[in-house]
Amino acid sequence: MVAKPSAISCVDEKARNSSSAPTDGVGMSRSACFLLLVALAGCSRPMADARHAYDEARYPEAVAELRRIESKRGGWNRKQQVRYSLYRGLTHLAVGDALAAHAWLRNAKRAWESDTELLDHRDRGRLLVAWRSLGRMPGQ
């Protein structure tokens, strides 16, 4: 596992450096650290925890997290909603709930077919592989 740089280390570095501006071009100013902390706290991706659980093969946790955030979907843009449907379907498939997986993946597939820009190549591949694993052909 690769360690991610911590936003806190930015603050710690700033505390060691007495000036408020970087002296060598490597450090960050306090305002830049604050903006980084705000960005990381917001995670700008509503599904970050669920996606992380899915990527680590913690599928029951991913399903639970997706269920937890489902009520917030109304305020999301179309791309976020399609990705929600995709990962909801993938996680249901991974835990053996083919009926729920089919419903969510069908929603994602229909939306993606109407606008192929909604999913990146990796998510598109995941969708199509999952669709085939449910016994469906690409044109179905």
DSSP file (Angstrom, degrees, kcal/mol; ACC not computed):
  #  RESIDUE AA STRUCTURE BP1 BP2  ACC     N-H-->O    O-->H-N    N-H-->O    O-->H-N    TCO  KAPPA ALPHA  PHI   PSI    X-CA   Y-CA   Z-CA
    1    1 A M              0   0    0      0, 0.0     2,-0.4     0, 0.0     0, 0.0   0.000 360.0 360.0 360.0 134.7    0.0    0.0    0.0
    2    2 A V        -     0   0    0      1,-0.0     2,-0.3     0, 0.0     0, 0.0  -0.746 360.0-122.1 -89.5 130.4    1.3    3.4   -0.9
    3    3 A A        -     0   0    0     -2,-0.4    -1,-0.0     1,-0.0     3,-0.0  -0.536  22.7-136.2 -73.9 134.3    1.1    6.0    1.8
    4    4 A K        -     0   0    0     -2,-0.3     2,-0.1     1,-0.1    -1,-0.0  -0.705  25.1-106.7 -88.2 140.5   -0.8    9.1    0.9
    5    5 A P        -     0   0    0      0, 0.0     2,-0.4     0, 0.0    -1,-0.1  -0.431  38.2-128.4 -64.7 140.2    0.6   12.5    1.8
    6    6 A S     >  -     0   0    0      1,-0.1     4,-0.8    -2,-0.1     3,-0.3  -0.719   7.8-144.0 -95.4 139.3   -1.3   13.9    4.7
    7    7 A A  H  > S+     0   0    0     -2,-0.4     4,-1.3     1,-0.2     3,-0.4   0.796 104.0  63.1 -66.1 -27.1   -2.8   17.4    4.7
    8    8 A I  H  > S+     0   0    0      1,-0.2     4,-2.9     2,-0.2    -1,-0.2   0.863  93.6  60.3 -65.7 -35.6   -1.9   17.5    8.4
    9    9 A S  H  > S+     0   0    0     -3,-0.3     4,-2.7     1,-0.2    -1,-0.2   0.835 100.4  56.5 -61.8 -30.2    1.8   17.2    7.5
   10   10 A C  H  X S+     0   0    0     -4,-0.8     4,-2.0    -3,-0.4    -1,-0.2   0.924 109.5  44.5 -63.3 -44.4    1.3   20.4    5.6
   11   11 A V  H  X S+     0   0    0     -4,-1.3     4,-2.2     2,-0.2    -2,-0.2   0.909 113.1  51.0 -67.0 -42.1    0.1   22.1    8.7
   12   12 A D  H  X S+     0   0    0     -4,-2.9     4,-1.6     1,-0.2    -2,-0.2   0.916 110.2  49.7 -61.0 -43.4    2.9   20.5   10.8
   13   13 A E  H  X S+     0   0    0     -4,-2.7     4,-1.3     1,-0.2    -1,-0.2   0.898 109.9  51.5 -60.5 -41.0    5.5   21.7    8.3
   14   14 A K  H  < S+     0   0    0     -4,-2.0    -1,-0.2     1,-0.2    -2,-0.2   0.880 105.3  55.3 -65.2 -38.0    4.0   25.2    8.5
   15   15 A A  H  < S+     0   0    0     -4,-2.2    -1,-0.2     1,-0.2    -2,-0.2   0.851 107.9  49.6 -65.0 -33.1    4.2   25.2   12.3
   16   16 A R  H  < S+     0   0    0     -4,-1.6     2,-0.6    -5,-0.1    -1,-0.2   0.785 102.3  70.0 -73.9 -27.4    7.9   24.4   12.1
   17   17 A N  S  < S-     0   0    0     -4,-1.3    -1,-0.1    -3,-0.2     0, 0.0  -0.827  70.5-159.2 -95.5 118.9    8.4   27.3    9.6
   18   18 A S        +     0   0    0     -2,-0.6    -1,-0.1     2,-0.0     2,-0.1   0.729  66.7  80.7 -75.7 -21.7    8.0   30.6   11.3
   19   19 A S  S    S-     0   0    0      2,-0.1     4,-0.1     1,-0.1    -2,-0.1  -0.474  75.7-135.3 -83.2 158.7    7.3   32.7    8.2
   20   20 A S  S    S+     0   0    0     -2,-0.1    10,-0.8     2,-0.1    11,-0.2   0.528  86.8  57.7 -90.9  -5.6    3.9   32.7    6.6
   21   21 A A  S    S-     0   0    0      8,-0.2    -2,-0.1     9,-0.1     7,-0.1  -0.924  97.3 -95.4-122.4 149.8    5.2   32.3    3.0
   22   22 A P        -     0   0    0      0, 0.0    -2,-0.1     0, 0.0     7,-0.1  -0.351  28.6-162.1 -62.4 141.0    7.3   29.6    1.6
   23   23 A T  S    S+     0   0    0      1,-0.1    -3,-0.0    -4,-0.1     0, 0.0   0.715  85.3  28.5 -96.8 -23.6   11.0   30.4    1.6
   24   24 A D  S    S-     0   0    0      0, 0.0    -1,-0.1     0, 0.0     0, 0.0   0.308 105.9-107.4-122.7   9.6   12.3   27.9   -0.9
   25   25 A G  S    S+     0   0    0      1,-0.1     0, 0.0     2,-0.0     0, 0.0   0.379 104.7  85.0  82.4  -6.2    9.3   27.3   -3.2
   26   26 A V  S    S+     0   0    0      2,-0.1    -1,-0.1     0, 0.0     0, 0.0   0.823  75.3  69.7 -96.3 -38.7    8.7   23.8   -1.7
   27   27 A G  S    S-     0   0    0      1,-0.1     2,-0.3   -14,-0.1   -17,-0.0  -0.146  78.1-121.2 -75.5 173.5    6.6   24.7    1.4
   28   28 A M        -     0   0    0    -18,-0.2    -1,-0.1    -7,-0.1    -2,-0.1  -0.887  19.0-117.7-116.7 148.7    3.0   25.9    1.3
   29   29 A S     >  -     0   0    0     -2,-0.3     4,-2.2     1,-0.1     5,-0.2  -0.342  34.2-106.2 -73.2 165.5    1.5   29.1    2.7
   30   30 A R  H  > S+     0   0    0    -10,-0.8     4,-2.6     1,-0.2     5,-0.2   0.897 121.2  52.6 -61.0 -40.3   -1.1   28.8    5.4
   31   31 A S  H  > S+     0   0    0    -11,-0.2     4,-2.4     1,-0.2    -1,-0.2   0.887 108.7  49.7 -65.8 -37.0   -3.8   29.8    3.0
   32   32 A A  H  > S+     0   0    0      2,-0.2     4,-2.2     1,-0.2    -1,-0.2   0.902 111.4  49.4 -67.0 -39.9   -2.8   27.0    0.6
   33   33 A C  H  X S+     0   0    0     -4,-2.2     4,-2.6     2,-0.2    -2,-0.2   0.918 110.5  50.8 -62.6 -43.2   -2.8   24.5    3.5
   34   34 A F  H  X S+     0   0    0     -4,-2.6     4,-2.5     1,-0.2    -2,-0.2   0.932 110.6  48.3 -61.3 -45.9   -6.2   25.7    4.6
   35   35 A L  H  X S+     0   0    0     -4,-2.4     4,-2.4     1,-0.2    -1,-0.2   0.882 111.4  50.8 -62.8 -37.7   -7.6   25.3    1.0
   36   36 A L  H  X S+     0   0    0     -4,-2.2     4,-2.6     2,-0.2    -1,-0.2   0.919 110.2  49.3 -64.8 -43.4   -6.0   21.8    0.8
   37   37 A L  H  X S+     0   0    0     -4,-2.6     4,-2.5     2,-0.2    -2,-0.2   0.910 111.7  48.9 -62.2 -42.1   -7.6   20.8    4.1
   38   38 A V  H  X S+     0   0    0     -4,-2.5     4,-2.2     2,-0.2    -2,-0.2   0.923 112.0  48.8 -63.4 -44.1  -11.0   22.1    3.0
   39   39 A A  H  X S+     0   0    0     -4,-2.4     4,-1.6     1,-0.2     5,-0.3   0.914 113.9  45.8 -63.1 -43.0  -10.7   20.2   -0.3
   40   40 A L  H  < S+     0   0    0     -4,-2.6    -1,-0.2     2,-0.2    -2,-0.2   0.880 111.7  51.6 -69.0 -37.0   -9.7   17.0    1.4
   41   41 A A  H  < S+     0   0    0     -4,-2.5    -1,-0.2    -5,-0.2    -2,-0.2   0.894 112.9  45.0 -66.3 -39.2  -12.4   17.3    4.0
   42   42 A G  H  < S-     0   0    0     -4,-2.2    -1,-0.2    -5,-0.2    -2,-0.2   0.780  84.9-162.5 -74.9 -27.1  -15.1   17.8    1.4
   43   43 A C     <  -     0   0    0     -4,-1.6     2,-5.5     1,-0.2    -3,-0.1   0.482  22.1-136.4  56.5   3.7  -13.8   15.0   -0.8
   44   44 A S  S    S+     0   0    0     -5,-0.3    -1,-0.2     2,-0.1    -4,-0.1   0.365  84.8  86.6  31.7  -8.1  -15.8   16.5   -3.6
   45   45 A R    >   -     0   0    0     -2,-5.5     3,-1.7     1,-0.1     4,-0.2  -0.950  67.7-158.4-115.4 112.0  -16.8   13.0   -4.5
   46   46 A P  T 3  S+     0   0    0      0, 0.0     3,-0.3     0, 0.0     4,-0.2   0.734  91.2  50.3 -62.6 -21.2  -19.8   11.9   -2.5
   47   47 A M  T 3> S+     0   0    0      1,-0.2     4,-3.0     2,-0.1     5,-0.3   0.193  71.9 117.0-101.9  16.5  -19.1    8.2   -3.0
   48   48 A A  H <> S+     0   0    0     -3,-1.7     4,-2.3     1,-0.2    -1,-0.2   0.891  78.1  44.8 -56.1 -46.1  -15.4    8.3   -1.9
   49   49 A D  H  > S+     0   0    0     -3,-0.3     4,-2.3    -4,-0.2    -1,-0.2   0.913 115.9  46.8 -66.5 -42.2  -15.8    6.0    1.1
   50   50 A A  H  > S+     0   0    0      2,-0.2     4,-2.5     1,-0.2    -2,-0.2   0.918 113.6  48.2 -65.5 -43.2  -18.0    3.5   -0.8
   51   51 A R  H  X S+     0   0    0     -4,-3.0     4,-2.9     2,-0.2    -2,-0.2   0.895 110.8  51.5 -64.2 -40.0  -15.7    3.5   -3.8
   52   52 A H  H  X S+     0   0    0     -4,-2.3     4,-1.5    -5,-0.3    -2,-0.2   0.927 110.6  48.0 -62.7 -45.1  -12.7    3.0   -1.5
   53   53 A A  H  <>S+     0   0    0     -4,-2.3     5,-3.1     2,-0.2    -2,-0.2   0.906 112.8  49.5 -61.8 -41.6  -14.4    0.0    0.2
   54   54 A Y  H ><5S+     0   0    0     -4,-2.5     3,-2.1     1,-0.2    -2,-0.2   0.942 108.8  51.4 -62.3 -47.8  -15.3   -1.5   -3.2
   55   55 A D  H 3<5S+     0   0    0     -4,-2.9    -1,-0.2     1,-0.3    -2,-0.2   0.790 110.4  49.8 -61.8 -27.4  -11.7   -1.1   -4.4
   56   56 A E  T 3<5S-     0   0    0     -4,-1.5    -1,-0.3    -5,-0.2    -2,-0.2   0.256 117.7-113.6 -94.0  12.0  -10.4   -2.9   -1.3
   57   57 A A  T < 5S+     0   0    0     -3,-2.1     2,-0.9     1,-0.2    -3,-0.2   0.777  74.3 136.8  61.3  29.5  -13.0   -5.7   -1.8
   58   58 A R     >< +     0   0    0     -5,-3.1     4,-2.1     1,-0.2     3,-0.3  -0.593  23.8 164.1 -98.6  67.9  -14.9   -4.8    1.3
   59   59 A Y  H  >  +     0   0    0     -2,-0.9     4,-2.7     1,-0.2     5,-0.2   0.859  64.8  52.6 -63.8 -43.4  -18.1   -5.3   -0.5
   60   60 A P  H  > S+     0   0    0      0, 0.0     4,-2.3     0, 0.0    -1,-0.2   0.905 112.5  47.9 -59.9 -37.5  -20.6   -5.5    2.4
   61   61 A E  H  > S+     0   0    0     -3,-0.3     4,-2.6     2,-0.2    -2,-0.2   0.893 110.7  51.7 -66.2 -39.4  -19.2   -2.2    3.7
   62   62 A A  H  X S+     0   0    0     -4,-2.1     4,-2.5     2,-0.2     5,-0.2   0.923 110.2  48.1 -64.0 -43.8  -19.5   -0.7    0.2
   63   63 A V  H  X S+     0   0    0     -4,-2.7     4,-2.5     1,-0.2     5,-0.2   0.934 112.4  49.6 -61.0 -45.5  -23.1   -1.7    0.0
   64   64 A A  H  X S+     0   0    0     -4,-2.3     4,-2.1    -5,-0.2    -2,-0.2   0.907 112.2  47.4 -61.4 -42.2  -23.8   -0.3    3.4
   65   65 A E  H  X S+     0   0    0     -4,-2.6     4,-1.9     2,-0.2    -1,-0.2   0.902 111.3  50.8 -67.2 -40.3  -22.1    3.0    2.6
   66   66 A L  H  X S+     0   0    0     -4,-2.5     4,-0.7     1,-0.2    -2,-0.2   0.903 110.8  48.7 -64.4 -40.3  -24.0    3.3   -0.7
   67   67 A R  H >< S+     0   0    0     -4,-2.5     3,-0.6     1,-0.2     4,-0.4   0.898 108.8  55.2 -63.3 -39.2  -27.3    2.7    1.1
   68   68 A R  H 3< S+     0   0    0     -4,-2.1     3,-0.3     1,-0.2    -2,-0.2   0.874 114.8  37.4 -62.5 -38.2  -26.3    5.3    3.6
   69   69 A I  H >< S+     0   0    0     -4,-1.9     3,-1.8     1,-0.2     4,-0.3   0.452  87.1 100.2 -95.3   0.1  -25.8    8.0    1.0
   70   70 A E  G X< S+     0   0    0     -4,-0.7     3,-1.8    -3,-0.6     4,-0.2   0.865  75.7  59.4 -55.6 -39.9  -28.6    7.0   -1.3
   71   71 A S  G 3  S+     0   0    0     -4,-0.4     3,-0.5    -3,-0.3    -1,-0.3   0.685  99.1  59.8 -65.8 -16.3  -30.9    9.8   -0.1
   72   72 A K  G X  S+     0   0    0     -3,-1.8     3,-1.5     1,-0.2    -1,-0.3   0.528  76.9  93.9 -87.1  -6.8  -28.4   12.4   -1.1
   73   73 A R  G X   +     0   0    0     -3,-1.8     3,-2.1    -4,-0.3    -1,-0.2   0.768  66.4  75.8 -59.9 -27.8  -28.4   11.4   -4.8
   74   74 A G  G 3  S+     0   0    0     -3,-0.5    -1,-0.3     1,-0.3    -2,-0.1   0.788  96.1  47.9 -57.5 -29.7  -31.1   14.0   -5.7
   75   75 A G  G <  S+     0   0    0     -3,-1.5    -1,-0.3     2,-0.0     2,-0.2   0.395  93.5 101.2 -91.8   3.3  -28.5   16.8   -5.5
   76   76 A W  S <  S-     0   0    0     -3,-2.1     2,-0.1    -4,-0.2    -3,-0.0  -0.503  74.9-111.6 -88.8 156.5  -25.9   15.1   -7.6
   77   77 A N     >  -     0   0    0     -2,-0.2     4,-2.1     1,-0.1     5,-0.2  -0.302  38.8 -97.9 -76.8 171.4  -25.1   15.7  -11.2
   78   78 A R  H  > S+     0   0    0      1,-0.2     4,-2.4     2,-0.2     5,-0.2   0.866 122.1  54.4 -61.8 -39.1  -25.9   13.0  -13.8
   79   79 A K  H  > S+     0   0    0      1,-0.2     4,-2.2     2,-0.2    -1,-0.2   0.919 109.7  47.3 -62.6 -43.8  -22.4   11.7  -13.9
   80   80 A Q  H  > S+     0   0    0      1,-0.2     4,-2.2     2,-0.2    -1,-0.2   0.887 111.5  51.4 -64.7 -38.9  -22.3   11.2  -10.2
   81   81 A Q  H  X S+     0   0    0     -4,-2.1     4,-2.3     2,-0.2    -2,-0.2   0.894 109.8  49.0 -66.8 -39.3  -25.7    9.5  -10.3
   82   82 A V  H  X S+     0   0    0     -4,-2.4     4,-2.5     2,-0.2    -2,-0.2   0.910 111.4  49.3 -66.4 -41.5  -24.6    7.1  -13.0
   83   83 A R  H  X S+     0   0    0     -4,-2.2     4,-2.7     2,-0.2     5,-0.3   0.875 109.0  53.7 -65.6 -35.8  -21.5    6.2  -11.1
   84   84 A Y  H  X S+     0   0    0     -4,-2.2     4,-2.7     2,-0.2     5,-0.2   0.956 110.2  46.5 -60.3 -49.5  -23.6    5.6   -8.0
   85   85 A S  H  X S+     0   0    0     -4,-2.3     4,-2.4     2,-0.2    -2,-0.2   0.903 112.8  51.0 -59.7 -42.0  -25.9    3.2   -9.9
   86   86 A L  H  X S+     0   0    0     -4,-2.5     4,-2.8     2,-0.2    -2,-0.2   0.965 114.8  40.3 -59.9 -54.2  -22.8    1.5  -11.4
   87   87 A Y  H  X S+     0   0    0     -4,-2.7     4,-2.3     1,-0.2     5,-0.2   0.819 112.8  55.2 -71.1 -29.3  -21.1    0.9   -8.0
   88   88 A R  H  X S+     0   0    0     -4,-2.7     4,-2.0    -5,-0.3    -1,-0.2   0.933 112.6  44.1 -64.4 -43.9  -24.3    0.0   -6.3
   89   89 A G  H  X S+     0   0    0     -4,-2.4     4,-2.4    -5,-0.2    -2,-0.2   0.912 112.9  51.0 -65.4 -43.3  -24.8   -2.7   -8.9
   90   90 A L  H  X S+     0   0    0     -4,-2.8     4,-2.3     1,-0.2    -2,-0.2   0.899 111.2  47.8 -62.5 -40.9  -21.2   -3.9   -8.8
   91   91 A T  H  X S+     0   0    0     -4,-2.3     4,-1.6     2,-0.2    -1,-0.2   0.899 111.2  50.0 -70.2 -38.8  -21.3   -4.2   -5.0
   92   92 A H  H  <>S+     0   0    0     -4,-2.0     5,-2.9     1,-0.2     4,-0.3   0.911 111.7  49.7 -63.3 -40.1  -24.6   -6.1   -5.1
   93   93 A L  H ><5S+     0   0    0     -4,-2.4     3,-1.2     1,-0.2    -2,-0.2   0.911 108.2  53.6 -62.2 -42.1  -23.1   -8.4   -7.7
   94   94 A A  H 3<5S+     0   0    0     -4,-2.3    -1,-0.2     1,-0.3    -2,-0.2   0.796 109.8  46.7 -66.0 -28.8  -20.0   -8.9   -5.5
   95   95 A V  T 3<5S-     0   0    0     -4,-1.6    -1,-0.3    -3,-0.2    -2,-0.2   0.389 123.0-103.8 -95.0   4.5  -22.1  -10.0   -2.5
   96   96 A G  T < 5S+     0   0    0     -3,-1.2     2,-1.1    -4,-0.3    -3,-0.2   0.630  78.8 132.1  90.6  14.4  -24.2  -12.3   -4.6
   97   97 A D     >< +     0   0    0     -5,-2.9     4,-2.4     1,-0.2     5,-0.2  -0.681  22.7 168.2 -99.3  80.3  -27.4  -10.3   -5.0
   98   98 A A  H  > S+     0   0    0     -2,-1.1     4,-2.7     1,-0.2    -1,-0.2   0.827  70.5  57.3 -65.4 -34.0  -27.9  -10.7   -8.7
   99   99 A L  H  > S+     0   0    0      2,-0.2     4,-1.8     1,-0.2    -1,-0.2   0.950 112.8  38.9 -64.2 -49.4  -31.5   -9.3   -8.7
  100  100 A A  H  > S+     0   0    0      2,-0.2     4,-2.3     1,-0.2     5,-0.3   0.904 114.9  55.3 -66.0 -40.6  -30.5   -6.0   -7.1
  101  101 A A  H  X S+     0   0    0     -4,-2.4     4,-2.9     1,-0.2     5,-0.3   0.923 106.7  50.9 -57.6 -45.0  -27.3   -5.9   -9.2
  102  102 A H  H  X S+     0   0    0     -4,-2.7     4,-2.5     1,-0.2    -1,-0.2   0.920 109.6  49.6 -60.6 -44.9  -29.3   -6.2  -12.4
  103  103 A A  H  X S+     0   0    0     -4,-1.8     4,-1.7     2,-0.2    -1,-0.2   0.933 116.1  41.0 -61.4 -47.0  -31.6   -3.4  -11.5
  104  104 A W  H  X S+     0   0    0     -4,-2.3     4,-2.2     2,-0.2    -2,-0.2   0.907 116.4  48.4 -70.1 -41.2  -28.8   -0.9  -10.6
  105  105 A L  H  X S+     0   0    0     -4,-2.9     4,-3.0    -5,-0.3     5,-0.2   0.864 108.0  55.6 -68.1 -34.6  -26.5   -2.0  -13.5
  106  106 A R  H  X S+     0   0    0     -4,-2.5     4,-2.5    -5,-0.3     5,-0.2   0.915 108.2  49.0 -61.5 -42.3  -29.5   -1.7  -16.0
  107  107 A N  H  X S+     0   0    0     -4,-1.7     4,-2.1    -5,-0.2    -2,-0.2   0.936 113.8  45.6 -61.3 -46.1  -29.9    1.9  -14.8
  108  108 A A  H  X S+     0   0    0     -4,-2.2     4,-2.7     1,-0.2    -2,-0.2   0.915 113.1  50.1 -64.0 -42.7  -26.3    2.7  -15.2
  109  109 A K  H  X S+     0   0    0     -4,-3.0     4,-2.7     2,-0.2    -2,-0.2   0.916 110.0  49.4 -65.0 -43.8  -26.1    1.0  -18.6
  110  110 A R  H  X S+     0   0    0     -4,-2.5     4,-1.4     2,-0.2    -1,-0.2   0.922 113.5  46.3 -61.8 -43.8  -29.1    2.9  -20.0
  111  111 A A  H  X S+     0   0    0     -4,-2.1     4,-1.2    -5,-0.2     3,-0.3   0.930 113.5  48.9 -64.6 -44.3  -27.8    6.2  -18.9
  112  112 A W  H  < S+     0   0    0     -4,-2.7     3,-0.4     1,-0.2     6,-0.2   0.887 107.8  54.7 -63.6 -39.1  -24.3    5.5  -20.3
  113  113 A E  H  < S+     0   0    0     -4,-2.7     3,-0.3     1,-0.2    -1,-0.2   0.812 108.6  49.1 -65.1 -28.5  -25.8    4.4  -23.6
  114  114 A S  H  < S+     0   0    0     -4,-1.4    -1,-0.2    -3,-0.3     2,-0.2   0.723 131.8  15.1 -82.0 -20.2  -27.6    7.7  -23.9
  115  115 A D    ><  -     0   0    0     -4,-1.2     3,-1.9    -3,-0.4    -1,-0.3  -0.706  64.0-169.7-154.2  96.6  -24.3    9.6  -23.0
  116  116 A T  G >  S+     0   0    0     -3,-0.3     3,-0.6     1,-0.3    -4,-0.1   0.550  82.3  72.0 -69.6  -6.6  -21.1    7.7  -23.3
  117  117 A E  G 3  S+     0   0    0      1,-0.2    -1,-0.3    -5,-0.1    -5,-0.1   0.525  76.2  82.7 -82.6  -5.1  -19.2   10.5  -21.6
  118  118 A L  G <  S+     0   0    0     -3,-1.9     2,-0.4    -6,-0.2    -1,-0.2   0.752  93.6  42.4 -72.6 -23.8  -20.8    9.7  -18.3
  119  119 A L  S <  S-     0   0    0     -3,-0.6    -1,-0.1    -4,-0.2     2,-0.0  -0.961  79.3-130.2-125.0 141.4  -18.3    6.9  -17.5
  120  120 A D     >  -     0   0    0     -2,-0.4     4,-2.7     1,-0.1     5,-0.2  -0.273  42.5 -92.1 -77.2 175.2  -14.5    6.8  -17.9
  121  121 A H  H  > S+     0   0    0      1,-0.2     4,-2.2     2,-0.2     5,-0.1   0.850 124.9  51.0 -62.0 -36.0  -13.0    3.8  -19.7
  122  122 A R  H  > S+     0   0    0      2,-0.2     4,-2.3     1,-0.2    -1,-0.2   0.942 113.8  43.2 -67.3 -47.0  -12.4    1.9  -16.4
  123  123 A D  H  > S+     0   0    0      2,-0.2     4,-2.6     1,-0.2    -2,-0.2   0.876 112.3  54.2 -67.3 -36.3  -15.9    2.3  -15.2
  124  124 A R  H  X S+     0   0    0     -4,-2.7     4,-2.5     2,-0.2    -1,-0.2   0.928 109.6  48.4 -60.8 -44.0  -17.3    1.5  -18.7
  125  125 A G  H  X S+     0   0    0     -4,-2.2     4,-2.4    -5,-0.2     5,-0.2   0.907 110.7  50.3 -61.7 -43.2  -15.2   -1.7  -18.6
  126  126 A R  H  X S+     0   0    0     -4,-2.3     4,-2.4     1,-0.2     5,-0.2   0.913 110.8  50.3 -61.8 -42.1  -16.5   -2.6  -15.2
  127  127 A L  H  X S+     0   0    0     -4,-2.6     4,-2.6     1,-0.2    -2,-0.2   0.946 112.5  45.2 -61.1 -49.1  -20.1   -2.0  -16.3
  128  128 A L  H  X S+     0   0    0     -4,-2.5     4,-2.1     2,-0.2    -1,-0.2   0.870 113.5  49.0 -67.8 -36.9  -19.8   -4.2  -19.4
  129  129 A V  H  X S+     0   0    0     -4,-2.4     4,-2.2     2,-0.2    -1,-0.2   0.921 113.5  47.1 -66.5 -43.7  -18.0   -7.0  -17.6
  130  130 A A  H  X S+     0   0    0     -4,-2.4     4,-1.0    -5,-0.2    -2,-0.2   0.905 110.3  53.2 -63.7 -40.8  -20.7   -7.0  -14.9
  131  131 A W  H ><>S+     0   0    0     -4,-2.6     5,-1.9     1,-0.2     3,-0.6   0.922 111.1  46.0 -60.2 -44.7  -23.4   -6.9  -17.5
  132  132 A R  H ><5S+     0   0    0     -4,-2.1     3,-2.0     1,-0.2    -1,-0.2   0.863 106.0  59.3 -66.7 -35.6  -22.0  -10.0  -19.2
  133  133 A S  H 3<5S+     0   0    0     -4,-2.2    -1,-0.2     1,-0.3    -2,-0.2   0.729 100.0  58.0 -67.9 -19.0  -21.5  -11.8  -15.9
  134  134 A L  T <<5S-     0   0    0     -4,-1.0    -1,-0.3    -3,-0.6    -2,-0.2   0.376 126.9-103.0 -86.8   4.2  -25.3  -11.4  -15.4
  135  135 A G  T < 5S+     0   0    0     -3,-2.0     2,-0.3     1,-0.3    -3,-0.2   0.623  80.1 132.7  86.7  13.7  -25.8  -13.3  -18.7
  136  136 A R      < -     0   0    0     -5,-1.9    -1,-0.3    -6,-0.2    -2,-0.1  -0.727  50.6-134.0 -99.8 148.1  -26.6  -10.2  -20.7
  137  137 A M    >   -     0   0    0     -2,-0.3     3,-1.9    -3,-0.1    -1,-0.0  -0.615  31.5-103.8 -93.2 159.2  -25.1   -9.4  -24.0
  138  138 A P  T 3  S+     0   0    0      0, 0.0    -1,-0.1     0, 0.0    -2,-0.0   0.827 119.5  50.4 -53.4 -36.1  -23.8   -5.8  -24.8
  139  139 A G  T 3         0   0    0      1,-0.2    -3,-0.0     0, 0.0     0, 0.0   0.512 360.0 360.0 -82.6  -3.1  -26.9   -5.0  -27.0
  140  140 A Q    <         0   0    0     -3,-1.9    -1,-0.2     0, 0.0    -4,-0.0   0.468 360.0 360.0 -86.4 360.0  -29.4   -6.0  -24.4
